[in-house]
Amino acid sequence: MRDVWRVARKDLLIEWRSKRVISTTVPFSFMVLLLFAFALDPDRGQLPIVAAGLYWIAVLLASTMAVGRSVDIERQNGLRDGVRLFSIDPMAIYIGKVLAVTAQLIFLMVVLFAGLVVLYDVEIVGAPVLIVSGVTASVAIASVGLIYAFLSGTGRRADMLLPVLVLPVLAPIMIAATQSWEAGLDAGTGGGWDWVGLIGLFALLYVSMGMLVFAPLMEDA
């Protein structure tokens, strides 16, 4: 566990000092919400109905930047050499990076939610559903996003390839998260907890698969 926290702390400190992810994902996500709000402005009654779906589209698009940056950190610092020198368990590196990316996504989601409330005039009726589904979805996005970020390679090719690879895999998360948030924002018909459970199952699946395949991927980093 000590190595897990060290890896997570290292990634978060690097981001805190550089502000690279936050300075790009937050404006980008706000712009997505703002453009859709302007596009749908002639019919303001539709904004609360589509708010959850547009929110998660913005989050998923921004998440590719966060996971891409997390992998770039390791490539720039020589991941394989560091692991061999300090005998760090690859599983600890993976879990630590998942925690760091999850924390960044949660921060993004909190900031973005303020924009959602202002622009889309949503009403919160199920805060627990929103919180639990948001945190669980963040874990799922981070866990599978990191794997595909390693698979996509480096440079401009990786920036273009990562969304193509990871977004289809995250489609079930987006659907379930949207449904649960529609319930939490009084735009759906159900309680939302069944969808939260589905997100949890996918998160568990993605984390388990990531722990199995991360070590071989790390060797090629």
N, C-alpha and C positions, 0 to 999 in steps of 0.2 A: 504493500500500500504506500510505503514511503516513496518509491519510485514513481508511482502513479501521480501523487500530489506534486512531486518535483517537476514532472513533465507538464502537468496542467499549469502549475505556477509559472514555469518558464515561458510557455506560450502566451499566457495572459499578460505577463510582464512585458514581453516583446510587443504585444498589441497595444498595451497601455502607453508605451513609450512612442511607438510609431504612429498610432491611430490610423493605420492604413486601411484596415477592414471597416471600422466604424465610419471613417470619413468618406468611404465610397458606398457602403451598403445603405446607410441611413438616408442620404440624399436620393439615391437611386430608388429606394422603396417608397419614399414620400412622393417622388415624381410619378411613379406608377399609379399610386392612389389618387394623386391630384389630376392626372390626365383622364382617368376613368370618371372621376367626379365631374369634371368639365364636360366630358362626352355624354354623360347621363343627366346633366343638369336640367334639360327641358322637362324631364319627368322625375322630380325630386322624390316622388313616392317609391320609385324603384331602388333608390340608393340603399336604404336599410336592408332590403331583400338580398341584394347582390354583395353586400359589404363583406360577408365572411369569405366568399369565394375569391374576391379580388384581394383581400388581405393575405390569404394564403398563397395566391399567385405571386404577390410581391415578396413574401417571405422565402418561398422556394427559389425564386430567381436570385435573390440576394444571398441565399445560403451557398450557392456555388462559388461566390467570391470568398466567403469565409473558409470553406474547406480547401479551396485552392491555395489560399494564403498559408494555411496551416501546414500543408504538404511542402510548399516552397521553403518554409522555415527549415525543415529537416534537410531538404536537398542542398540548400545553401550552406548548411553547417556540417554536412557529411554524416548522414544518419548511420550508415553501416560502420564507419570508423569509430563513431562515438559509442555505439553499442558494444563493439568488440573491446574497446579500451576500458569501459566502465562496467561491462558485464550486466547490462540492463536487460531485463526480460522484455522481449518484443510485445508481449501481451500488456505489460505495464505501460509501454509507450502508447499503444493503441488506446487503452482505456483513458490514459491521461489526456491524450489529444481529443478524444470524444468529449470528455468533461470540459475542456477548454473551449471547443467549438460550441458545445451546448450552452455554456455561459454567455458566449458572444451572441448566439441566436436569441436567447432569452432577453438579453439587453435590447437587442434590435426589436423584438416583438413588443416589449413594453413601450419603447419610444414610438413605434409605429402605431400602437393601439391608440395613443393619444391623438394621432392624426386621423385615425378611423372614427373616433368619437366626434371630432370637430367637423370633419368633411362629410360624413355619411349619416350623422344624426341617429346613431344606433342607441338602443335601450338595453342595458345590461339586466338580465333577469336570472342568470345562472352563473355567477362568478366562479364557483368551484369547478364547474364543467370547463369553463374557459381556461382556468389556471392549469388544471391537471392535463387536459388535452394539449395545451400549449407546451408544457414542459416535456410530456411524453413524446410529442411529435418532434420536438427539438432533438431529443436523444436519437430518435430514429433517423432523422435527417443527417445528423452529425456522423452517426455510425456507418451508414452506407455511403454517405458522401465522401468520407475520407478514403474508403476503399477505391471508389471510382476515380478519385483525384490522383491516387497513385497509378492507377491503370492508364490514365489519359496521357501520361508523359509530361514533358516540360515545354516551356516557351509558349508562343502564340497558338501552336497546335493544341496544347492542353486547354487553353482558355476557350477555344471554340468547341473542342471535343467533350469536355466535361459536362456541360448542360445536356448535350445530345445523349450521353450515356446515362446520366443519373436521373434526369427528370422523369423518363418513363417508369423507372423503378420506384420513384417516389409518388407516382400517381395514386396508389391506394392510400397513402398517408394524406395527400391533399384532399381526396374525396372524403375520407373519414373525419379529418380535422375540420373541413368545411361544414359537414353535417353537424358535428358536435357544437361548433361555434354558432351555427344558425339557431340551434336550440338555446344556447346561452345568451344569444342576442335577440331572442323572441322573434326569430324569422323562420323557425322550423316548427314541425308538428310533434316531435318526440322530445324525450328528456335529454338525449345526448350521451348518456352513460354507456349505452351499447357501443356507440362509435368510439368512445374513449377506450373501451376494452379492446376493440379491434386495433386501435393505434398501439396499445400496449403489446399486443401479440406480435405485430410487425416490428416494433422496436426490439423486442426480445429476439426475434428471428434475425434481424439485421445485426445486432450486437454479437450474437452467437456466431454467425457466419463470418463477421469481421475478425473475431478473435481467432478463427481457424485459418484464415487466408492471409492475415496481415504479415506474419513472419516471412513467408516466401516473397511477398510483394516488397517487403523492406529490403531484402537482399538485392533487389534490382533497382532500388532507389538511387 
